[in-house]
Amino acid sequence: MEETKKSSKMAIVPIQKLFITMGTPIVLSMMLQAAYNIIDSAFLSNMKENGEAVLTALSLAFPIQLLMVAIGVGTGVGVNGLLARSLGQGDKEKASKTVGNGLTLVLIYTVVFVLFGFLGVRPYIASQSGNGTVSAAVVDMAVDYLQICCWFSLGQCTFSVLEKMLQATGRSLYSTIAQIAGAATNILLDPILIYGWLGLPECGVKGAAYATVIGQFVSGIVAFIFHMKFNHEIDKSPKYMKISGTTLKSIYAVGFPAIIAQAVMTVMTYGMNIILGKIPEVGENAITVYGLYCKVQQLVTFAAFGLRDAITPIVSFNHGMHSKQRVKDGIRYGLVYTAILMIFGTILIESIAIPLTKLFSLSDQSYGLCLSCMRIILLSFLFAGLNVAFQGVFQALERGMESLVVSLCRQIIFILPVAWALVQLINGASNASLVWWTFLIGEGATLVISILMFIPTYRKKVNAMEG
């Protein structure tokens, strides 16, 4: 164990510095991901024809994209926690099995997504069409976009898991470089494939999908190269890819609740699309605006997710080493830094709300609805960030169920019923913005639940530690 302490910066570097060196690259990586999602939408909205219709199509496809990310990232979270803990305990064999089984799961999930692309995409998109309130042209564009994302999902699955492996070994800088490589590729290809530059045919929404999956492949390949070159603590022999029931159980003890926690965002977005579609006069506009806002708010909330991904390995590693004070510091600084970032993000989005909305070629109706959406929901950012940070703490302390409860509360239990109730009060465009208050109510109520669960967890898992 002493050798492990000397060899790992997570055991000896001051916690505040560790959050800066590990957390900053992850936060920047996540914010970059959010930025290129916005750029993607901006390019599409400014097409010669059907710009706003394309944005609606992307909104319909978005829930399944979130589900794909949820499965990849949730599995990565499980791998991250087990890998960091195994390295903290000095168990190289267990760490190697964790990585090998994680890579096998990538291949399994890819096959599932490809099959869904062939068999499930059209029925899924049609289920959100609002009994004809969403046009057939929008449905077709959504199907085209989502099928491509499913058929070529290997890059996304690979990067989601390898990113967490690099973070677990304290090499988050390399995961950020891989993310930047993919994002830059996506941004470069977007106008070329969407508008048909450099002599290529104009592909529209299909071009955006191809740019996305090519960028994901670039990120996955670069992350794999870094993993093979720099993760020296791990034996990369193919024999460790053989499925181990014990290893899978340990991965999914944290990973499965994390998958569900991420996947409930799919349920929330899918449910919100259906609920918003029923708003009189502006149902399709509301779906478009909500899809856009989901991407804009990621500029801030992804920063919280980035810090969560630093909190989990830092606290988990030191919890595995029974370093009580470092665990306490990891939790405290993780929560404080998250709160600071969320306050800054709230001020930022408020200050740029108008120019940000003007990036997209929206109708007057959608423009006004989008602006009010931003200014109302940004009031919930602080609560949302702290809820995400508490999830990271729960995952690090092997309290996956508490993390799941937080997700269920902030994305379903306190959201969909409230949104449905508020929509019943809306009689048209004049008071359609009432529905956006759903999110402040939901995040605030969830924060109360998070704190109530954190208190006994801290007492049992941290205060009771020796060391």
N, C-alpha and C positions, 0 to 999 in steps of 0.2 A: 504493500500500500504506500509506503514511503516513496518507492520508486515512481509510482503513479503520480503522486503529488508533485514530485520534482519535474516530471516530464509533461505535465499538463498545465497550461496557463489558467484553466478554469479552477485549478486548485490553489493557485498562489497569487494571481494578479488581483489587486484590489477590485472589489465588486463595481464601484463606480466607473473605474477605467474599463473594466470588462464589458459593461453595458455600452460604453462608447465604442470600443473596438469591435465588439460583436454586433451590437444593436444597430449602429449607424449604417453599415453596409446592407443589413437586412431591411431596414426602414427605407433606405434609398431604392433598393431593389423593388420593394412592394409599391412604392410611389411611382416608380418608373412604369411598372406594370399598369397601374391605374392611368398614367398619362397616355400610354399608347392605346389603351381602350378608348379614351376620349378622342384622341387623334383619329382613330379608326372610324368612330361615329361621325366626326366632323367631315372627313373626306366623303363618306357616304351621303351625308345630308346635303352636300353641295354638288351632287350629281346633276346633270342637265335636266333629268326627268325623275320624278318619283322619289326625291330625296327624303321627304318626311315619311313616305310609305315604307322606305327601306329601314328607317329607324324603328318603325312599328314592328317590322318583320324581325329585326334583331331583338327587340323586347320580347317577342314570342319565343325566340330561340334561347334566350338568356337563361331560363331556369335549368334546362338540361346542361348547358355549359357549366353552370354552377355545380350541378350534380357531379359532372366529370371531375371538376376541380376538387370537390368535396371528397370523393373517393381517393384521388391521388394524394391530396394534402393530408387527409385524415390518416391514411396508411403511413405517409411520411412522418406524421406526428408520433405515431406509435413506434415506428422505427427509430426516430430521433430520441424519444424518451428511453427506450430499452438500450439503444447503442450508447448513449451518454452514461447511463447507469452502469452498464457493463464495463465500459472503459474506466469509470470511477472506481469500480471494484477490482480493476486489474485483470478482468476475465477476457482474454483475447479470443478464445474459442467461441464464447457466447456472442461476442461482438461480431465475429466473422459470420456466424450463422444468421444473425440478425440482418446483416447486409445482404447475404446471399438469398435469403427468403424474401426480402424486400424486392429484389430484382425479379424474382420469379413471379411475385404478385403483380408487378408491372405488366408482364406479358399476359397474364390471365385477364386483367382488367381491360387491356387493349382489345382482346378478342371479343369480350362482352360488348364494348362500345361499337365495334365494327358491325356486329350483328344487329344492334339497335339501329344503326344507321340504315341498314337495309329494311328492317321490319317494323320499326316503331316510330320513326320520325314523323311521317305524315299523320297518323292517327293522333299523336301527341299534339302537333301544331293545330290540327282541326278542332281539338277539344277546347281551345282558347278563342275560337272565332266568334264567340258571342252571338250564336244563332244568326249569323249573317251581318252583324255590325262591323266585323272586320272583313275587308274585301278579299275575294279569291286571289287577286294578284299579290296581296300582302302575304297570304298563306303560302303561295308558291315560292315567293322569295325566301321566306323563313325556312321552308323545307330544303331548298337548294343550299342555303348557308349552313344549316345544321348537319345535313348529311355529310358534307365535306369535312366538317369538324370531327364527326364521329369516325368516318372511314380512315382518317389520318391522325388518330389520337395518340399514337405511340410516343411522339415527341413530348406531348403534354404530360403523359403518365410518367415517362422516364424522368423528366426534369423535376416533377413534383416530389418524387421520392429521393432522387440524388441530391436535391437542394437541402433536404432535411439531414441527410447523411453528412454533408459537408458542414452544416451548422453544428451537428452533434460533436464533431471532432474539433470544433473551434475555428473552422476555416470558412466562415461566412463571407469573407471577401471574395472567395472564388465562386461561391454561388451567385453573388451579385454580378460578377463579371459575366457569368453564363447568362444571367437574366438580361443584362445590358446587350449582350450579343444578339439574343433573340429579339428583344424589343427594337433594336436598331434595324435589324433585318426586316421586321414587320413594317416599321414606319417607312423604310426605304421602298419596299415593294407595294405598299398600299396605293399610292397614286399611279404607279406604273401599271398595276393589274386592274385597278378599278376604272381608271380613265382611258387605258390603252395607250400609254406613252411608249416611246422607243420602238415604234413599229408593231407593238403587240396589240391584239384585239382588245376592245373595251369589254371587260368581264363584269363590271358592276358588283353586285353583292357576292357573286361567286369569286371575283377577284379578291375581295376583302377576306373571304374564307381561306383562300389559298395562301394569301399573305400571312394570315394568322398561323396556319399549321406549319408553313415553312419556318417561320420564326420560332415556333415551339420545337421543331426538330433541331434547329441551330442551338437553342438553349440546352436541350437534352444531350446533344453530342458534346458540347463544350463541358458541361457538368460531368459527363462520364469520363472525359479525358482528365479533368482535374482530380476526380475520385481515384482513378487508376494511378495517377502520378504522385499525389500528395497524401492520401490517406494510408500512411505507412503502418498505422496501428492495426490494420485489418488484413487478414489473409484473404486474398481475392480468388482463391481456388474455386473452380466451378462446382466442386463437390458440396460446397456450402449452399448451393442453390436448390438442393434437394429439400423438399418440404419437410419441416419438422413441426409436429403437432405442438410440442412444448413451446417452441419459438413463436409460432403463430399465435398461440394463446397469450403469450406475454406481449406481443406486438399489439394485438387487438384489445387487450385489457384497457389500454389507453387509446389505441387507434380507432376502435369501433365507436366508442362514444364521441371521438373527435370527428369521425365520418358523419355520424348522425347530426352532430352539432353543426357541421358545415352543410349537410344535406337539407337541414330544415330551412336554410336560405332558399333552396329550390322550391320547397313547399310554400314558403311565404311569397316568393315572387310569382309563382304560378297562381296561387290564391289571390294575390293582389291584382294580377292581370284580369282575372275573372270578375272580381269585385269592381274594379275601376271601369271595366267595359260596360257595366250597368248604369254608370252615371248618365243622366239625361243630357242630350245634346253634345256632350264633349267626351264620351266614353273612349273613343279611339285616340283622341288627343291626350287623355289622361294616361293611357297605356304607353304612348310614345314618351311623354314627359317622365313617367316613372322609370322607364328603361334608361333614359338619359341620366336621370338623377342617380340611379344605382351606380352608374359609372363615374359621375362627377364626385359623389361623396366618397368614393374609394380613394381619392387623393388624400383624404384625412383618415378614414377608418383603416385603410391599408397600413398606415403608419402604426396604428395600434396593433394590428396583426403582426407587423414586423417586430415590434417590441415584445409581443407575446412569444414569438418564436425565439427571442433571446432569453426571456424569462424561463421558459421551459427547460432548456439544456443547462442553464446556469444553476437553477435551483435543484433540478434533478440530479446533476452531477454531484453537487455538494451534499445533497441529502443522502446519496449513495455512499459518500465518504463520512457521513455522520458529523459534518462540520456545521454545528448549530448556528453559530454567529453568521457565517456566510450565507446560510439559508435565509436567516432573518433579513440580512442586508439585501439579498437578491429580491425578496418579496417587497421590501420597503421601497427600494430605488426603482423597481419595476413599476410600481403603482404611481410613484411621484413623477417619473419621467413620462409616463403615459398621460397623466393629467396635464402636464405642461404642454405636450404635443397637441393634445385635443383643444386646449384653449387657444393656442396659436393657430391651429387649423380652422377653428370657428371664425376667428378674426379675418383670416386669409380669404375664406370662401365668401364671407359677407362683403369684403372689399372688392372682390373681382366678380361678383355674381352677375352683373350686367354684361361686361365684356365676355365672360365665359358663356353666357346664354346666347350671345350674338355669334359665337363660333358656328352655331348650327343654323341651317336654313329652315326656320320654322314659320308656320303661319302665325298671324297675330294672336289667334286664340291660344295656340300652344306656347308661344313666347311668354305671354302673361302668366299662364299656368305654371310654366317652368320656373319663372322668376320667383313666384310666391312659394313654390315647392322648396326651392333652395333656402330661402330666408326663414321658412318655418322649421324645416327639419334640421338645419344646422344647430338649432338650440339644443338638440339631443346629443351632440357629438361628445361632450364630456362624459355623460352617463354611459354612452355606447363604448367609449374607449376603456373606461374602468371595468365595464362588464367583460370586455375581451381580455383585459389584463388578469382579472380574477380567473377566467378560464385557463390561462396559461399557468397560473399558480396551482389550480386544482389538478391539471394534467401532470405537472411536475411532482406533485405529492401523491400521485397514484389515486386520485379522486376523480376518475373519469366520469362517474355518474353525476357528480355535482356540476362538472363542466357541461354535461349534456342538459341538465336542468336549466342552466343559464341560457343556453341556446334556444331551448324550447320556449322559455318565457319571453325572450327578447325578439323572437322571430315568428312565433305562432300564437302562444297562449294570450299574450297581451297585445297582439297586433291584428290578426285576422278578425276576431270578434269585434274589436274596437272599430276597425276600418269598415266592416259591414254595417255597424250601427250608425256611424257617421254618414255613410253613403245614403242611408235612409232619410237623412235630414236634408240632402242636397236636391234642389229642384232644377238645376241647370248650371250654366256657365257662371252665373252671378255669385254663387257660393260654393263652387266646386273645390276651392282651396281648403275647405274645412277638413277634407279627408287627410291632409298632410299632418295634422296635429296628432294623428295616430302614433307616430314614431316617438315623439317626446313623451307621451303617456306610457308607451311600452317600455322604453329604455329606463325611465325613472322608476317604474314599478319593479323592473328586473334588478336594478341596482340594490334596492332594498332586500330582495331575495338573496342576491350574491353576498351581501354583507352578513346576513343572518346565517348563511351556510359557511362562510369563511371563519367566523369566530370559533365554532367547535373544531373545525378542521385544523386551525392554527394551534389550538390547545393540545389536540391529540397527536398531530404529526410533527410539530415543531417544538413547542414548549416541553414535550415529553422526551425529546431527544437527549442523548448523552453527548458530551463533547462541546 
